[in-house]
Structures are given as C-alpha cells and as structure tokens.
C-alpha cells in the first residue's frame, strides 16, 4: 500500500492582499520590431537599385525602356565589352588599382606607426597631435581644394600618379590614426614588455608583436579606406586632368556623358556595374573581418 501526497491548497490569510502584478514591458519589443522594419526598408532601398542596374546591364536599350522590371530575354554580354573597350574603362580601372593600392599601403604603414606611437608612448604634444588628426576628419575637403591644387602644382605632380597617391594618403590618414589609436590602446601591454625584456627593439616589437595582434583592426580600417578611396571623385577631378592618368570615377563620368549623347544606355549600365564590382566583392569577402575588427577592441 503506497501513500500518495496530495497537493495542499494554501489558504491565504484573511485580509491579505496578493502582490501587485507588474505590467509587461512591451516597449523594448516594439522598438525591436520597429528597428527590424527600418533595417528591412533600408536594405531594400540600397539593394534594389543595385540589382536593377545589374539586370539592366544585360538588356538592350529597348528592353530597358519597354520592360524595365523584367529579366532580359537574352543576356547581352556585348554591353560589358562595349563599355570596357569604347570608353577605355580598362585603362581607368588599371589607374585606379595603381593609385588606390599604393595609397592604401602607404596609409596603413604610416597610420599604424603613428597610431602606435600615440597609443603607447607619452611625449609632449601627444594629445595635441592626436586631436589634430581627429580634427582633420571634420575638415571639409572642399575648403582645401584650391590650396591643395597650388601645393601639388608647385611640386610638379599635377596629373601624375605620385601626386594623387600622396593626396589620397593625406586624405585617409586622419581616420586611420583615429581608429587604430583606440585599437592599439586596447591591446595588452604585457606582451610588448616581454618582447623588450627578451632584447627586442622598438621596431621589432612593433612589426613582429603588435602588428600581428592588431590584424583585425588593420583589416577593418584598410577596407574602409579602400571603399572611400575607390569611390573618390572630387580630388582626382581637381588634381588629375591628364587623360592618361584618370581613375575609374572620372572614366565613369565621361562614359555617362558620352553614352548619354549616343543613347547607349545598356553600355552605361554595364560601366556602372564594372565600377562598383570591386567594392561589392571586397565588402562581401571581408564583411566578417569588419565585424571582428570593430568589436575586438571593445572585447579585449
């Protein structure tokens, strides 16, 4: 014979009141739903024009106007070849690769060295130098165009690769120094001190110890610099009038004007897609590195 325990109902004391029930917090849920809806709308506004441009680059001019929202009956790859050859986008593309590539290497080298010195060493004027670079991020480039033109002209570098590379480097340095200074501050100082104890010089400690540790931040800031420099239009228009040294942004503007007069809209869309392909590829391939680099400094 087994005994089973029956649940016993607890009687509340006479006159006792039940604890007040707190209202459910619905505001965070509403904010979350609103933020997701906003992000969906924003993604649609960004992605749909890009997809429309890609689809239009494979259409004929008649299909672009008669059925703008339909897929092409037959993909027209000759549109891309016509934009590449007639507008000489191949030379413009090569010029952009040379200028942006050299400027990116120079920016990352100088910016990482300066950011490391500002983050790790105390010297008179440290904060002044740092805030000068921070202030450089807020300075409008429009105000510097005229004096910048005369400076580059006095150096004999108007319309040359060297002049545009130096200007691109100076343009990207403030953001690079600002970003990497905070990142180097977040790195543990004990590892660098251990390297000094082992007999490493400051150069060895920087290039062999600190730079590998700062790899996520370096990759992130390099990607942001690449996106900004690749899409730069105002600086090369003012400082690079040489047709043989023009970059892709200038070539794309010339393509829009020429093909617009010829009513060759399919080739113009193909040129737009060719110009934005490197940016899309870099972002899609390295988007995880961007997230890691932006959060690594806060986690450590």
PENOR-V734602 format. One record per backbone hydrogen bond with DSSP energy under -1.0 kcal/mol. NH is the residue of the N-H (numbers start at 0). CO is the residue of the C=O. E is the energy in kcal/mol with one decimal. If there is no record, write none. Layout:
nh = {NH & NH}
co = {CO & CO}
e = {E & E}
This chain:
nh = {15 & 25 & 29 & 30 & 31 & 32 & 33 & 34 & 35 & 36 & 37 & 38 & 39 & 40 & 41 & 42 & 43 & 44 & 45 & 46 & 47 & 50 & 51 & 52 & 53 & 54 & 55 & 56 & 57 & 58 & 63 & 64 & 65 & 66 & 69 & 75 & 78 & 80 & 81 & 82 & 83 & 84 & 85 & 89 & 91 & 92 & 93 & 94 & 95 & 96 & 97 & 98 & 99 & 100 & 101 & 102 & 103 & 104 & 105 & 106 & 107 & 108 & 109 & 110 & 111 & 112 & 113 & 114 & 115 & 116 & 117 & 118 & 119 & 120 & 125 & 128 & 129 & 130 & 131 & 132 & 133 & 134 & 135 & 147 & 148 & 149 & 150 & 151 & 152 & 153 & 154 & 155 & 156 & 158 & 159 & 163 & 164 & 165 & 166 & 167 & 168 & 169 & 170 & 171 & 172 & 175 & 176 & 177 & 178 & 179 & 180 & 181 & 182 & 183 & 184 & 192 & 193 & 194 & 195 & 196 & 197 & 198 & 199 & 204 & 205 & 206 & 207 & 209 & 210 & 212 & 213 & 214 & 217 & 218 & 219 & 220 & 221 & 222 & 223 & 224 & 225 & 226 & 227 & 228 & 229 & 230 & 231 & 236 & 237 & 238 & 239 & 244 & 250 & 251 & 252 & 253 & 254 & 255 & 256 & 257 & 258 & 259 & 260 & 261 & 263 & 264 & 267 & 268 & 269 & 270 & 271 & 272 & 273 & 274 & 275 & 276 & 279 & 280 & 281 & 282 & 283 & 284 & 285 & 289 & 290 & 291 & 292 & 293 & 294 & 295 & 298 & 299}
co = {12 & 23 & 25 & 26 & 27 & 28 & 29 & 30 & 31 & 32 & 33 & 34 & 35 & 36 & 37 & 38 & 39 & 40 & 41 & 42 & 43 & 46 & 47 & 48 & 49 & 50 & 51 & 52 & 54 & 55 & 59 & 60 & 61 & 62 & 66 & 57 & 75 & 76 & 77 & 78 & 79 & 80 & 81 & 83 & 87 & 88 & 89 & 90 & 91 & 92 & 93 & 94 & 95 & 96 & 97 & 98 & 99 & 100 & 101 & 102 & 103 & 104 & 105 & 106 & 107 & 108 & 109 & 110 & 111 & 112 & 113 & 114 & 115 & 116 & 122 & 124 & 125 & 126 & 127 & 128 & 129 & 130 & 131 & 143 & 144 & 145 & 146 & 147 & 148 & 149 & 150 & 152 & 151 & 238 & 156 & 159 & 160 & 161 & 162 & 163 & 164 & 165 & 166 & 167 & 168 & 171 & 172 & 173 & 174 & 175 & 176 & 177 & 178 & 179 & 180 & 188 & 189 & 190 & 191 & 192 & 193 & 195 & 194 & 200 & 201 & 202 & 203 & 204 & 205 & 208 & 209 & 211 & 213 & 214 & 215 & 216 & 217 & 218 & 219 & 220 & 221 & 222 & 223 & 224 & 225 & 226 & 228 & 232 & 233 & 234 & 235 & 241 & 246 & 247 & 248 & 249 & 250 & 251 & 252 & 253 & 254 & 255 & 256 & 257 & 258 & 262 & 263 & 264 & 265 & 266 & 267 & 268 & 269 & 270 & 271 & 272 & 275 & 276 & 277 & 278 & 279 & 280 & 281 & 285 & 286 & 287 & 288 & 289 & 290 & 291 & 294 & 295}
e = {-2.3 & -1.1 & -2.2 & -2.6 & -2.4 & -2.3 & -2.6 & -2.7 & -2.2 & -2.4 & -2.6 & -2.3 & -2.2 & -2.3 & -2.7 & -2.7 & -2.2 & -2.3 & -1.6 & -3.1 & -2.0 & -2.6 & -2.6 & -2.2 & -2.2 & -2.6 & -2.4 & -1.4 & -1.4 & -1.4 & -1.9 & -1.3 & -2.9 & -2.0 & -1.2 & -1.5 & -1.3 & -1.5 & -2.6 & -2.3 & -2.4 & -2.3 & -2.1 & -1.2 & -1.5 & -2.9 & -2.1 & -2.4 & -2.3 & -2.2 & -2.3 & -2.6 & -2.6 & -1.9 & -2.2 & -2.4 & -2.3 & -2.1 & -2.4 & -2.5 & -2.5 & -2.0 & -2.4 & -2.8 & -1.9 & -1.8 & -2.5 & -2.6 & -2.2 & -2.0 & -2.3 & -2.0 & -2.1 & -1.7 & -1.9 & -2.6 & -2.2 & -2.6 & -1.8 & -1.8 & -2.1 & -2.6 & -1.5 & -2.2 & -2.3 & -1.9 & -2.3 & -2.4 & -2.3 & -2.4 & -1.4 & -1.3 & -2.4 & -2.3 & -1.5 & -1.6 & -2.6 & -2.4 & -2.0 & -2.6 & -2.2 & -2.4 & -2.2 & -1.9 & -1.5 & -1.7 & -2.9 & -2.4 & -2.6 & -2.6 & -2.1 & -1.2 & -1.3 & -2.9 & -1.7 & -2.0 & -2.3 & -1.8 & -2.0 & -2.1 & -1.7 & -1.3 & -2.5 & -2.6 & -1.9 & -2.8 & -2.5 & -2.4 & -2.5 & -1.2 & -1.8 & -1.1 & -2.4 & -2.6 & -2.0 & -2.5 & -2.1 & -2.0 & -2.2 & -2.3 & -2.4 & -2.4 & -2.1 & -2.9 & -2.6 & -1.4 & -1.0 & -1.7 & -1.7 & -2.6 & -1.8 & -1.5 & -2.2 & -2.7 & -1.7 & -2.2 & -2.3 & -2.3 & -1.8 & -2.7 & -2.9 & -1.2 & -1.8 & -1.7 & -2.4 & -1.2 & -1.4 & -2.4 & -2.0 & -2.2 & -2.0 & -2.2 & -2.3 & -2.1 & -1.7 & -1.4 & -2.2 & -2.8 & -2.5 & -2.3 & -2.7 & -2.5 & -2.1 & -1.8 & -1.8 & -2.3 & -2.6 & -2.1 & -1.4 & -1.9 & -1.8 & -2.2}
